[in-house]
């Protein structure tokens, strides 16, 4: 098993991509901390994955410094350390820039960027103390590389995660801590399902046209990326054995964006 005896904290892991990553990591021998705003959902996912011997649910608002510190402390106490951080928590708000509410702008950036910073800082402090290295993985997006209309704060935040990862890669190298970004295309999670009618309304087209002509138009095969595609990429980054792979961003998008 590729993650035997490793401890992974995964934010936003009560559902969607984060939950699938947690499932794959447990399969590969890791103990996982399901950190989520939804305490009940986090606890239910932890039980589903095997209970305390394999998974722990922790309530965490990633924009709240005290909650992040408390949640990370629970993870460390429960499993005696942290080897992997998956910064996955995120939201989406679809709206033209000229109509975008400033409060919603700040909320989205806070969850994606403040959350990444706060969890990274806590993880690095523990990883440096442990002296056994580690892997920090940010959940970016094709929008870390490209832009789409109606998604200004999301695109800005996802671009920002690549910059953060590069700095963490440079600072963490002396401690054998790697940092990388996964950049999925459209994955049919509840977050994406919510966007389909919103974009149809904003663009004045049908939901089928949003899927075909907006979301999947640039892919090579007209297919959604799957949660399993993303989870296997996370496993690849988390289990890589050296600093040879750090400060990188990998697009998983059915060819939507090609580097």
C-alpha positions as CSV (number, residue, x, y, z in Angstrom):
1,X,0.0,0.0,0.0
2,X,1.5,3.3,-1.2
3,X,0.5,5.4,1.9
4,X,1.0,2.9,4.7
5,X,1.4,4.6,8.1
6,X,0.8,8.1,6.6
7,X,-1.6,10.6,8.1
8,X,-3.6,12.8,5.7
9,X,-5.7,15.8,6.5
10,X,-8.3,16.5,3.8
11,X,-10.4,19.6,3.9
12,X,-13.9,19.7,2.4
13,X,-13.8,15.9,2.6
14,X,-17.4,15.1,3.7
15,X,-18.5,14.9,0.1
16,X,-17.4,15.2,-3.5
17,X,-13.7,15.1,-4.6
18,X,-12.4,15.3,-1.0
19,X,-14.4,12.2,0.1
20,X,-13.2,10.2,-2.9
21,X,-9.6,11.1,-2.1
22,X,-10.2,10.0,1.5
23,X,-11.5,6.7,0.2
24,X,-8.5,6.1,-2.0
25,X,-6.0,7.1,0.7
26,X,-7.6,4.7,3.2
27,X,-7.4,1.9,0.6
28,X,-3.7,2.7,0.3
29,X,-3.1,2.4,4.0
30,X,-3.3,6.0,5.2
31,X,-5.2,7.3,8.3
32,X,-7.3,10.3,7.2
33,X,-8.8,13.3,8.9
34,X,-12.1,14.4,7.3
35,X,-12.0,18.1,8.0
36,X,-15.3,19.8,6.9
37,X,-17.6,22.6,7.8
38,X,-20.3,19.9,8.2
39,X,-19.4,18.1,11.4
40,X,-22.2,15.5,10.9
41,X,-21.1,14.8,7.4
42,X,-17.4,14.5,8.4
43,X,-18.3,12.1,11.2
44,X,-20.5,10.0,8.8
45,X,-17.7,9.8,6.2
46,X,-15.2,8.8,8.9
47,X,-17.5,6.0,10.0
48,X,-18.0,4.9,6.4
49,X,-14.3,4.7,6.0
50,X,-13.8,2.4,9.0
51,X,-14.0,4.6,12.1
52,X,-11.3,5.8,14.5
53,X,-8.6,3.3,13.4
54,X,-8.7,4.6,9.9
55,X,-10.6,8.0,9.8
56,X,-11.6,10.9,12.1
57,X,-14.2,13.6,11.5
58,X,-13.2,17.1,12.5
59,X,-15.3,20.3,12.2
60,X,-13.4,23.0,10.5
61,X,-14.2,26.3,8.9
62,X,-11.0,26.8,7.0
63,X,-11.4,30.6,7.1
64,X,-11.4,30.5,11.0
65,X,-7.8,30.5,12.4
66,X,-8.9,29.1,15.8
67,X,-10.9,26.2,14.1
68,X,-8.0,25.4,11.8
69,X,-5.6,25.3,14.7
70,X,-7.9,23.2,16.9
71,X,-8.7,20.8,14.0
72,X,-5.1,20.2,13.2
73,X,-4.3,19.7,16.8
74,X,-7.0,17.0,17.0
75,X,-5.5,15.3,14.0
76,X,-2.0,15.3,15.5
77,X,-3.2,14.0,18.8
78,X,-5.3,11.2,17.2
79,X,-2.7,10.0,14.8
80,X,0.6,11.3,16.1
81,X,1.4,13.7,13.2
82,X,0.6,14.9,9.7
83,X,2.3,13.7,6.6
84,X,-0.1,14.9,3.9
85,X,-2.4,17.9,3.6
86,X,-5.0,18.1,0.8
87,X,-6.4,21.7,0.7
88,X,-9.6,21.0,-1.1
89,X,-12.4,23.0,0.6
90,X,-14.0,25.4,-1.9
91,X,-17.2,27.1,-3.2
92,X,-18.3,28.6,-6.5
93,X,-20.3,31.7,-7.2
94,X,-21.3,32.5,-10.8
95,X,-21.9,36.2,-11.7
96,X,-20.7,38.9,-14.1
97,X,-18.0,41.1,-12.6
98,X,-20.1,44.3,-12.8
99,X,-22.8,42.7,-10.7
100,X,-20.6,40.8,-8.3
101,X,-21.3,41.4,-4.6
102,X,-18.1,42.4,-2.8
103,X,-19.1,40.2,0.2
104,X,-19.4,37.1,-2.0
105,X,-16.0,38.0,-3.6
106,X,-14.4,38.1,-0.2
107,X,-16.1,34.9,0.9
108,X,-14.9,32.9,-2.0
109,X,-11.3,34.2,-1.8
110,X,-11.2,33.6,1.9
111,X,-12.3,29.9,1.6
112,X,-9.9,29.2,-1.2
113,X,-6.8,31.3,-0.3
114,X,-7.1,32.1,3.5
115,X,-8.1,28.4,4.0
116,X,-5.1,27.2,2.0
117,X,-2.8,29.5,4.0
118,X,-4.1,28.6,7.4
119,X,-4.1,24.9,6.9
120,X,-0.7,25.0,5.2
121,X,0.9,27.0,8.0
122,X,-0.4,24.5,10.6
123,X,0.7,21.5,8.5
124,X,4.2,22.9,7.9
125,X,4.8,23.6,11.5
126,X,4.0,20.0,12.3
127,X,5.9,18.5,9.3
128,X,9.0,20.6,10.1
129,X,8.9,19.4,13.7
130,X,8.5,15.8,12.7
131,X,11.5,15.9,10.4
132,X,10.1,13.2,8.1
133,X,9.0,15.3,5.2
134,X,5.5,15.7,3.8
135,X,3.3,16.5,0.9
136,X,0.9,19.5,0.5
137,X,-1.5,19.3,-2.3
138,X,-3.8,22.1,-3.4
139,X,-7.0,21.6,-5.3
140,X,-6.7,24.0,-8.1
141,X,-8.6,23.9,-11.4
142,X,-8.3,24.3,-15.1
143,X,-9.1,27.8,-14.0
144,X,-5.7,27.9,-12.4
145,X,-4.5,28.1,-16.0
146,X,-7.4,29.5,-18.0
147,X,-10.3,31.9,-17.5
148,X,-14.0,31.6,-18.0
149,X,-16.7,34.3,-17.9
150,X,-18.7,34.8,-14.8
151,X,-16.1,33.3,-12.4
152,X,-13.8,36.2,-11.6
153,X,-13.0,35.4,-7.9
154,X,-12.8,31.6,-8.6
155,X,-10.3,32.1,-11.4
156,X,-8.3,34.6,-9.3
157,X,-8.2,32.3,-6.3
158,X,-7.2,29.2,-8.3
159,X,-4.4,31.1,-10.0
160,X,-3.3,32.2,-6.6
161,X,-3.0,28.6,-5.3
162,X,-0.3,27.9,-7.9
163,X,1.8,30.8,-6.6
164,X,1.3,29.6,-3.0
165,X,2.4,26.1,-4.0
166,X,5.6,27.4,-5.6
167,X,6.6,29.3,-2.5
168,X,5.8,26.3,-0.2
169,X,7.9,24.1,-2.5
170,X,10.9,26.5,-2.1
171,X,10.5,26.9,1.6
172,X,9.7,23.3,2.4
173,X,12.5,21.7,0.3
174,X,15.0,21.8,3.1
175,X,12.5,19.8,5.2
176,X,11.6,17.4,2.4
177,X,8.1,18.9,2.2
178,X,6.7,19.0,-1.4
179,X,3.9,21.1,-2.6
180,X,1.9,20.6,-5.8
181,X,-1.5,21.6,-7.4
182,X,-4.1,19.4,-9.0
183,X,-6.0,21.2,-11.7
184,X,-9.1,19.3,-12.6
185,X,-11.5,20.1,-15.5
186,X,-15.2,20.0,-14.8
187,X,-16.0,17.2,-12.3
188,X,-19.7,16.5,-11.9
189,X,-19.9,17.2,-8.2
190,X,-22.8,19.1,-6.5
191,X,-20.6,22.2,-6.9
192,X,-20.7,21.8,-10.7
193,X,-24.3,20.7,-10.8
194,X,-25.3,23.9,-9.1
195,X,-23.4,25.9,-11.8
196,X,-25.3,24.4,-14.8
197,X,-28.7,26.2,-14.2
198,X,-26.9,29.3,-13.0
199,X,-24.8,29.6,-16.2
200,X,-27.8,28.7,-18.4
201,X,-29.7,31.6,-16.8
202,X,-26.8,34.1,-17.1
203,X,-25.9,33.1,-20.7
204,X,-29.5,32.7,-21.9
205,X,-29.0,29.1,-23.2
206,X,-30.2,25.6,-22.2
207,X,-28.6,23.5,-19.5
208,X,-27.6,21.0,-22.2
209,X,-25.8,23.7,-24.1
210,X,-24.0,24.8,-21.0
211,X,-22.6,21.3,-20.6
212,X,-21.8,20.7,-24.3
213,X,-20.7,24.2,-25.4
214,X,-19.4,25.8,-22.2
215,X,-18.1,23.2,-19.8
216,X,-16.9,20.5,-22.2
217,X,-16.4,22.3,-25.4
218,X,-12.6,22.4,-25.1
219,X,-12.1,18.8,-24.1
220,X,-10.9,16.2,-26.6
221,X,-13.8,13.8,-26.0
222,X,-16.7,15.8,-24.5
223,X,-16.3,13.9,-21.2
224,X,-16.4,15.1,-17.6
225,X,-13.4,14.5,-15.4
226,X,-14.3,12.0,-12.6
227,X,-13.7,12.1,-8.9
228,X,-11.6,9.0,-9.3
229,X,-9.4,10.7,-11.9
230,X,-8.6,13.4,-9.3
231,X,-8.2,11.0,-6.4
232,X,-5.7,8.9,-8.3
233,X,-3.7,12.1,-9.2
234,X,-3.7,13.0,-5.5
235,X,-2.4,9.6,-4.7
236,X,0.4,10.1,-7.2
237,X,1.5,13.4,-5.7
238,X,1.1,12.2,-2.1
239,X,3.2,9.0,-2.6
240,X,6.0,10.5,-4.7
241,X,9.2,9.8,-2.9
242,X,11.4,12.8,-3.6
243,X,11.6,16.6,-4.1
244,X,12.0,15.9,-7.9
245,X,8.2,16.5,-8.1
246,X,7.4,19.8,-6.3
247,X,6.1,23.2,-7.2
248,X,4.2,21.7,-10.1
249,X,0.6,21.9,-11.3
250,X,-1.0,18.9,-13.2
251,X,-4.1,19.5,-15.3
252,X,-6.6,16.6,-15.3
253,X,-9.2,17.8,-17.8
254,X,-9.6,15.5,-20.8
255,X,-7.3,17.8,-22.7
256,X,-9.2,21.0,-22.1
257,X,-5.9,22.7,-21.3
258,X,-2.7,21.4,-22.7
259,X,0.7,22.6,-21.5
